[in-house]
Amino acid sequence: MLMAADFGVYQVIRSLNYVDKIVYSIEEGNSFFNLKSKGDFFMYPEFMIAPFRAELTQLGVKECRTGEEVDAAVANTNGTVMVIVNSVCGCAAGRARPGIALALQHSVKPESVVTVFAGADIEATERARKHFSGYAPSSPSVALLRNGKVVYMLERHQIENQEAPEIAQQLMAAFDKHCASVPVS
């Protein structure tokens, strides 16, 4: 089993002033990928995923870190909301996030765009997936919801077999169909 000390992150965590529970957890020999913070278990430490979060937030995508924030984003959007389930995997890094970035340059966009992070925002991710009725859990994934119902879904198995420009084209076609003031049939 790989330990935090194997990655030299013990000092990184100390220098970032992470909560004492995390440092204690590492000192006690707990796995690097099962750190305890504020009573919840996170698969990935925040300092590792912060750059992946930033790839979307710098585009204006709003983060939802709780189930209540997800529900509010879905309920309070007049029109279409895009919910992105972000991930650390290679297809999220090399395909999904770049494809989303390209698609968000399109003239037609969802009224609201939010993201949750699988493996970090556990409650928010579970709540988002409850809104994706009829679809298996998938990360990364992108859903368009209108009036709380999924009108378009791009799942991992579709993402991992396409390059970013192809993903962007699919998303832009979905935007044209579901996000225009008068949806195109």
C-alpha positions as CSV (number, residue, x, y, z in Angstrom):
1,M,0.0,0.0,0.0
2,L,1.3,3.4,-0.9
3,M,1.6,5.8,2.0
4,A,1.6,9.6,2.1
5,A,5.2,9.7,3.0
6,D,6.0,7.7,-0.1
7,F,4.9,10.8,-2.2
8,G,6.5,13.3,0.1
9,V,3.2,15.0,0.7
10,Y,3.5,14.9,4.4
11,Q,5.4,18.2,4.3
12,V,3.2,19.6,1.6
13,I,0.1,19.0,3.8
14,R,1.9,20.6,6.7
15,S,2.9,23.6,4.6
16,L,-0.6,24.0,3.4
17,N,-1.9,24.1,6.9
18,Y,-4.4,21.3,6.4
19,V,-6.5,20.4,9.4
20,D,-4.8,18.5,12.1
21,K,-7.0,15.4,11.5
22,I,-5.3,14.9,8.1
23,V,-1.8,15.2,9.5
24,Y,-2.7,12.9,12.4
25,S,-4.2,10.4,9.9
26,I,-1.0,10.3,7.9
27,E,1.2,10.0,11.0
28,E,-0.9,7.0,12.1
29,G,-0.1,5.3,8.8
30,N,-3.4,5.6,7.0
31,S,-3.4,5.4,3.2
32,F,-2.7,8.5,1.2
33,F,-6.0,8.0,-0.7
34,N,-8.2,7.6,2.4
35,L,-7.5,10.8,4.3
36,K,-10.1,11.9,6.9
37,S,-11.0,15.6,7.0
38,K,-13.9,17.3,8.8
39,G,-15.6,13.9,9.5
40,D,-15.9,12.9,5.8
41,F,-13.8,10.6,3.8
42,F,-12.4,12.0,0.5
43,M,-10.8,9.8,-2.1
44,Y,-8.5,12.6,-3.2
45,P,-6.9,15.3,-1.2
46,E,-7.9,18.8,-2.2
47,F,-4.5,20.0,-3.1
48,M,-4.3,17.3,-5.8
49,I,-7.6,18.1,-7.4
50,A,-7.6,21.9,-7.1
51,P,-6.1,22.3,-10.6
52,F,-8.8,20.0,-12.1
53,R,-11.5,22.1,-10.4
54,A,-9.9,25.3,-11.7
55,E,-10.0,24.1,-15.3
56,L,-13.8,24.5,-15.1
57,T,-14.2,27.3,-12.6
58,Q,-12.0,29.6,-14.6
59,L,-14.5,29.2,-17.4
60,G,-17.3,30.5,-15.1
61,V,-18.6,27.1,-14.1
62,K,-20.1,27.2,-10.6
63,E,-19.0,24.5,-8.2
64,C,-21.5,22.7,-6.1
65,R,-20.0,21.0,-3.1
66,T,-23.2,20.0,-1.3
67,G,-26.4,18.3,-2.2
68,E,-28.3,21.5,-1.3
69,E,-26.2,23.5,-3.8
70,V,-27.0,20.9,-6.6
71,D,-30.7,21.0,-5.8
72,A,-30.7,24.8,-5.8
73,A,-28.9,24.9,-9.1
74,V,-31.4,22.5,-10.8
75,A,-34.5,24.1,-9.2
76,N,-33.5,27.8,-9.6
77,T,-32.5,27.7,-13.2
78,N,-35.0,29.1,-15.7
79,G,-34.1,27.2,-18.8
80,T,-31.4,24.6,-19.2
81,V,-28.7,23.8,-16.6
82,M,-25.6,21.8,-17.5
83,V,-24.3,19.6,-14.7
84,I,-20.7,18.3,-15.1
85,V,-19.5,15.4,-13.1
86,N,-15.7,16.2,-13.0
87,S,-13.1,13.5,-12.3
88,V,-9.3,13.0,-12.0
89,C,-9.2,10.3,-14.7
90,G,-7.4,10.8,-18.0
91,C,-10.5,11.0,-20.1
92,A,-11.7,13.9,-18.0
93,A,-8.3,15.7,-18.3
94,G,-7.6,15.1,-22.0
95,R,-11.1,14.9,-23.4
96,A,-14.0,16.0,-21.2
97,R,-12.7,19.3,-19.7
98,P,-11.1,20.5,-23.0
99,G,-14.3,19.6,-24.9
100,I,-16.4,21.5,-22.4
101,A,-14.1,24.5,-22.6
102,L,-14.5,24.5,-26.4
103,A,-18.3,24.0,-26.2
104,L,-18.7,26.9,-23.8
105,Q,-17.3,29.3,-26.4
106,H,-20.4,28.6,-28.5
107,S,-22.9,31.4,-29.0
108,V,-25.8,29.2,-27.5
109,K,-25.1,28.0,-24.0
110,P,-27.1,26.7,-21.0
111,E,-28.5,29.3,-18.7
112,S,-26.5,27.8,-15.9
113,V,-23.4,25.5,-15.7
114,V,-22.4,23.8,-12.5
115,T,-20.0,21.1,-11.6
116,V,-19.5,18.4,-8.9
117,F,-16.3,16.5,-8.4
118,A,-16.6,12.7,-8.1
119,G,-14.3,11.3,-5.4
120,A,-14.3,14.6,-3.5
121,D,-17.7,16.2,-3.4
122,I,-19.4,12.9,-2.4
123,E,-22.8,14.2,-1.3
124,A,-23.0,16.7,-4.2
125,T,-22.1,14.0,-6.7
126,E,-24.6,11.6,-5.3
127,R,-27.3,14.3,-5.4
128,A,-26.5,15.2,-9.0
129,R,-26.7,11.6,-10.0
130,K,-30.2,11.4,-8.5
131,H,-31.2,14.0,-11.0
132,F,-29.9,11.8,-13.8
133,S,-32.8,9.4,-13.6
134,G,-32.3,6.4,-15.9
135,Y,-28.6,6.8,-16.2
136,A,-25.9,4.8,-14.4
137,P,-23.3,6.6,-12.3
138,S,-20.6,7.8,-14.7
139,S,-17.6,10.1,-14.3
140,P,-16.8,12.1,-16.0
141,S,-20.2,12.9,-17.5
142,V,-22.2,15.9,-18.7
143,A,-26.0,16.3,-18.3
144,L,-28.3,19.0,-19.6
145,L,-31.5,19.3,-17.5
146,R,-34.6,21.3,-18.3
147,N,-37.3,21.7,-15.7
148,G,-35.4,19.1,-13.6
149,K,-35.4,16.4,-16.3
150,V,-32.4,15.1,-18.3
151,V,-32.8,16.2,-21.9
152,Y,-29.2,15.2,-22.9
153,M,-26.5,13.0,-21.4
154,L,-22.9,12.5,-22.3
155,E,-21.5,9.5,-20.4
156,R,-18.0,8.3,-19.7
157,H,-18.2,5.5,-22.3
158,Q,-19.0,8.2,-25.0
159,I,-16.3,10.6,-23.7
160,E,-13.4,8.1,-23.6
161,N,-13.9,7.2,-27.2
162,Q,-13.8,10.7,-28.6
163,E,-11.4,13.6,-28.7
164,A,-12.1,17.0,-27.2
165,P,-13.2,18.7,-30.5
166,E,-15.7,15.9,-31.1
167,I,-17.1,16.2,-27.6
168,A,-17.4,19.9,-28.1
169,Q,-19.4,19.4,-31.3
170,Q,-21.8,17.0,-29.6
171,L,-22.3,19.5,-26.7
172,M,-22.8,22.4,-29.1
173,A,-25.4,20.4,-31.0
174,A,-27.1,19.7,-27.7
175,F,-26.9,23.4,-26.7
176,D,-28.5,24.3,-30.1
177,K,-31.3,21.9,-29.5
178,H,-32.0,22.3,-25.8
179,C,-30.7,25.8,-24.8
180,A,-32.0,28.1,-27.5
181,S,-34.8,30.3,-26.5
182,V,-37.0,28.3,-28.8
183,P,-35.6,24.7,-28.8
184,V,-34.9,23.3,-32.2
185,S,-36.6,19.9,-32.9
